[in-house]
Amino acid sequence: MSDPIPSFVLSSLLPVPHGFATRAGGVSEGAYASLNLGFSVGDLRERVEENHRRLAAAAGAALDALHTVKQVHGDRVVEAGAGEGTGALRLPEGEADALWTERPEHWVAVGTADCVPVLLVDPEGRRVAAVHSGWRGTDAHIVARAVEALVAKGSQPERLLAAVGPCIQRCCYVVSEDLGERFTTRFGPEVVVRERGDVRLDLSRAVRDTLRGAGLKAAHVEVLPHCTACDASRFFSHRRDAGRTGRHLNFVVNRF
């Protein structure tokens, strides 16, 4: 019997290889079963490394061309490093929450387990970016900073394509009244829903609205509906699993 193949959620908009990984197709066990791609959550390193090898094979990309960062819930955007690969996984390239590349056949990825992943593609400039946007990053407009980084290299915002991936949706994201008020002030009342005394935050809508404000066309932004907290069979969720869970990688390959 052949080994399971990692499965991805895909966007209909993006014209290059990409994916929002699910938890299927790896070798991790227990709380991390099975495609855990996070090295800092308590899983065995050899299993996480094997999961990365499987991810690269399923993505059709070189393992040593994968670029990641140490995510810190900020608004810093970096360009993927220029060093040549050695056949092994690269170390994270500094502290940031978004990274981009224009190097052919290189790919960028961010890790999530409830936060919002965003993949950006510039088909004309042949650039790609991956963004990690938790509530702090969303509040700091990290996706707008990523758009600005691409525009600074010559991309046109109205030509960019964006996919907003699986995350904790408002059905499961109950927050404090203070945070609800903060987001209402920052993004408008549409991103906060009050139901039966609960304050629920629609992070993916706030991210979408930020992308639109940064110049992307409405038709060029796809928001995927999957809720990581609702669907335990497909997704890891930090909130649902009280912190003991795996991490997804959300990736895009610069292949045109």
C-alpha positions as CSV (number, residue, x, y, z in Angstrom):
1,M,0.0,0.0,0.0
2,S,1.4,3.4,-0.9
3,D,1.8,6.2,1.6
4,P,-1.0,8.7,2.0
5,I,-0.6,11.9,-0.1
6,P,-1.0,15.2,1.6
7,S,-4.3,16.9,0.7
8,F,-4.8,20.7,0.1
9,V,-7.6,23.1,-0.2
10,L,-7.2,25.1,-3.4
11,S,-8.3,28.4,-4.8
12,S,-9.9,28.7,-8.2
13,L,-8.1,32.0,-8.8
14,L,-4.5,31.2,-8.5
15,P,-2.7,30.1,-11.7
16,V,0.3,28.6,-10.0
17,P,0.8,25.6,-7.8
18,H,-0.4,26.4,-4.3
19,G,-2.3,24.9,-1.4
20,F,-3.7,25.3,2.1
21,A,-2.7,22.0,3.6
22,T,-5.2,19.9,5.6
23,R,-4.1,17.5,8.3
24,A,-4.2,14.5,6.1
25,G,-1.3,12.6,4.5
26,G,1.4,12.7,7.1
27,V,3.1,10.5,9.6
28,S,2.6,12.4,12.9
29,E,0.5,10.7,15.6
30,G,-1.9,11.6,18.4
31,A,-2.8,15.3,18.7
32,Y,-0.5,16.0,15.7
33,A,-2.1,13.4,13.4
34,S,-1.1,13.4,10.7
35,L,0.4,16.1,8.5
36,N,1.8,18.4,11.2
37,L,4.2,20.9,9.6
38,G,5.1,22.8,12.8
39,F,8.4,22.2,14.4
40,S,7.7,24.0,17.7
41,V,4.5,22.3,18.9
42,G,5.9,19.2,20.6
43,D,5.9,16.7,17.8
44,L,8.9,14.6,17.0
45,R,11.2,16.4,14.6
46,E,11.8,13.4,12.3
47,R,8.1,13.1,11.7
48,V,7.8,16.8,10.9
49,E,10.7,16.6,8.5
50,E,9.1,13.6,6.8
51,N,5.8,15.6,6.5
52,H,7.7,18.4,4.8
53,R,9.2,15.9,2.3
54,R,5.7,14.6,1.6
55,L,4.4,18.2,1.2
56,A,7.2,19.1,-1.3
57,A,6.5,16.0,-3.3
58,A,2.8,16.7,-3.4
59,A,3.4,20.3,-4.4
60,G,5.9,19.3,-7.1
61,A,8.5,21.6,-5.7
62,A,12.0,21.2,-4.3
63,L,12.2,20.9,-0.6
64,D,15.3,23.2,-0.4
65,A,13.4,25.9,-2.3
66,L,10.8,26.3,0.4
67,H,11.1,29.6,2.4
68,T,9.4,30.2,5.8
69,V,9.8,32.8,8.6
70,K,9.5,32.8,12.4
71,Q,6.0,34.2,12.8
72,V,5.6,36.8,15.5
73,H,2.1,38.3,14.9
74,G,3.5,41.5,13.6
75,D,3.4,43.4,10.2
76,R,6.9,42.8,8.9
77,V,7.3,41.5,5.3
78,V,10.5,40.1,4.0
79,E,11.9,38.8,0.7
80,A,12.8,35.2,0.6
81,G,16.5,34.7,0.9
82,A,18.8,34.4,-2.2
83,G,21.0,31.5,-1.0
84,E,21.2,28.3,-2.9
85,G,19.6,25.2,-1.5
86,T,21.5,22.2,-0.1
87,G,18.8,19.6,-0.5
88,A,17.6,20.1,3.0
89,L,15.0,22.3,4.7
90,R,16.0,25.9,5.0
91,L,15.9,27.6,8.4
92,P,13.2,30.3,8.9
93,E,14.4,33.6,7.4
94,G,14.0,35.9,10.4
95,E,11.0,37.2,12.3
96,A,8.2,38.3,10.1
97,D,4.6,37.4,9.2
98,A,4.8,37.6,5.4
99,L,7.3,36.8,2.8
100,W,7.5,36.9,-1.0
101,T,9.7,35.8,-3.9
102,E,10.3,36.4,-7.6
103,R,12.8,33.6,-7.9
104,P,11.5,31.0,-10.4
105,E,10.6,27.6,-8.8
106,H,11.0,28.9,-5.2
107,W,8.0,28.8,-2.9
108,V,6.9,30.6,0.2
109,A,4.7,29.4,3.1
110,V,3.2,30.4,6.4
111,G,2.0,28.2,9.2
112,T,-1.5,28.4,10.8
113,A,-3.8,26.6,13.1
114,D,-6.8,29.1,13.2
115,C,-5.1,32.4,12.0
116,V,-5.9,33.6,8.4
117,P,-3.5,32.5,5.7
118,V,-3.4,34.6,2.5
119,L,-1.6,33.8,-0.7
120,L,-0.9,36.5,-3.2
121,V,0.1,36.1,-6.9
122,D,1.2,38.6,-9.4
123,P,0.9,36.8,-12.8
124,E,2.5,39.7,-14.8
125,G,5.4,40.4,-12.4
126,R,5.8,36.8,-11.6
127,R,5.9,37.2,-7.9
128,V,4.2,35.3,-5.1
129,A,3.7,36.0,-1.4
130,A,2.3,34.2,1.7
131,V,0.9,36.0,4.7
132,H,0.0,35.0,8.2
133,S,-2.8,37.2,9.7
134,G,-4.0,36.5,13.2
135,W,-6.1,39.1,14.9
136,R,-3.0,41.2,15.7
137,G,-1.7,41.0,12.2
138,T,-5.1,41.8,10.8
139,D,-5.4,44.8,13.1
140,A,-1.9,45.9,11.8
141,H,-3.0,45.4,8.2
142,I,-0.3,42.9,7.4
143,V,-1.9,42.0,4.1
144,A,-1.7,45.6,3.0
145,R,2.0,45.7,4.0
146,A,2.5,42.6,1.8
147,V,0.8,44.3,-1.2
148,E,2.9,47.3,-0.6
149,A,6.1,45.2,-0.7
150,L,5.0,43.7,-4.1
151,V,4.1,47.1,-5.5
152,A,7.5,48.5,-4.4
153,K,9.0,45.9,-6.8
154,G,6.7,46.9,-9.7
155,S,3.5,44.9,-9.2
156,Q,0.2,46.6,-9.8
157,P,-2.4,46.0,-7.1
158,E,-5.3,45.8,-9.5
159,R,-3.5,42.9,-11.2
160,L,-2.8,40.9,-8.0
161,L,-4.8,37.8,-7.2
162,A,-5.5,36.8,-3.6
163,A,-6.8,33.7,-1.9
164,V,-7.9,33.9,1.8
165,G,-7.6,30.4,3.2
166,P,-9.2,28.2,5.9
167,C,-9.2,29.8,9.3
168,I,-11.4,30.1,12.4
169,Q,-14.6,31.6,11.1
170,R,-17.0,33.8,13.0
171,C,-19.1,30.8,13.9
172,C,-16.4,29.7,16.4
173,Y,-14.4,32.9,17.1
174,V,-15.9,34.4,20.2
175,V,-13.8,37.4,21.5
176,S,-14.0,39.9,24.2
177,E,-16.2,43.0,24.1
178,D,-13.0,45.2,24.0
179,L,-11.6,43.3,21.0
180,G,-15.0,43.5,19.3
181,E,-15.1,47.3,19.8
182,R,-11.5,47.6,18.5
183,F,-12.3,45.8,15.3
184,T,-15.6,47.7,14.8
185,T,-13.7,50.9,15.0
186,R,-10.9,49.7,12.8
187,F,-12.9,47.8,10.1
188,G,-16.6,48.7,10.6
189,P,-19.5,46.9,12.2
190,E,-19.8,44.3,9.5
191,V,-16.8,42.3,10.9
192,V,-18.4,41.8,14.3
193,V,-21.5,39.8,15.0
194,R,-23.3,39.8,18.4
195,E,-25.3,36.7,19.1
196,R,-26.9,35.6,22.4
197,G,-24.5,37.7,24.4
198,D,-21.4,36.5,22.4
199,V,-19.1,38.8,20.4
200,R,-18.0,36.9,17.3
201,L,-15.2,38.2,15.0
202,D,-15.1,37.7,11.2
203,L,-11.4,37.9,10.6
204,S,-11.5,36.7,7.0
205,R,-13.9,39.5,6.2
206,A,-11.6,42.1,7.8
207,V,-8.7,40.6,5.7
208,R,-10.7,40.7,2.5
209,D,-11.7,44.3,3.2
210,T,-8.1,45.2,3.8
211,L,-7.1,43.7,0.5
212,R,-9.8,45.7,-1.3
213,G,-8.6,48.8,0.4
214,A,-5.0,48.1,-0.8
215,G,-6.2,48.2,-4.4
216,L,-7.2,44.6,-5.3
217,K,-10.3,44.1,-7.4
218,A,-13.2,42.4,-5.8
219,A,-13.2,39.7,-8.4
220,H,-9.5,39.0,-7.7
221,V,-10.0,38.1,-4.0
222,E,-11.4,34.6,-3.1
223,V,-12.3,33.9,0.5
224,L,-12.6,30.2,1.2
225,P,-15.3,29.3,3.7
226,H,-13.7,26.5,5.6
227,C,-13.6,26.8,9.4
228,T,-10.6,25.2,11.1
229,A,-12.3,25.1,14.5
230,C,-15.5,23.4,13.1
231,D,-13.9,20.6,11.1
232,A,-11.6,18.5,13.4
233,S,-11.3,15.8,10.8
234,R,-9.6,18.1,8.3
235,F,-7.9,20.9,10.2
236,F,-5.8,21.7,13.3
237,S,-7.2,24.4,15.6
238,H,-5.3,26.0,18.4
239,R,-8.5,27.2,20.0
240,R,-10.5,24.1,19.7
241,D,-7.6,21.9,20.9
242,A,-6.5,24.2,23.7
243,G,-3.1,24.7,22.2
244,R,-2.1,21.1,21.8
245,T,-2.3,20.6,18.1
246,G,-0.4,20.7,14.8
247,R,0.2,23.4,12.2
248,H,-0.7,23.7,8.6
249,L,1.5,25.2,5.9
250,N,-0.1,27.4,3.3
251,F,2.1,27.7,0.3
252,V,2.5,29.2,-3.2
253,V,5.1,28.2,-5.8
254,N,6.5,30.9,-8.2
255,R,6.0,28.9,-11.4
256,F,4.6,30.6,-14.5
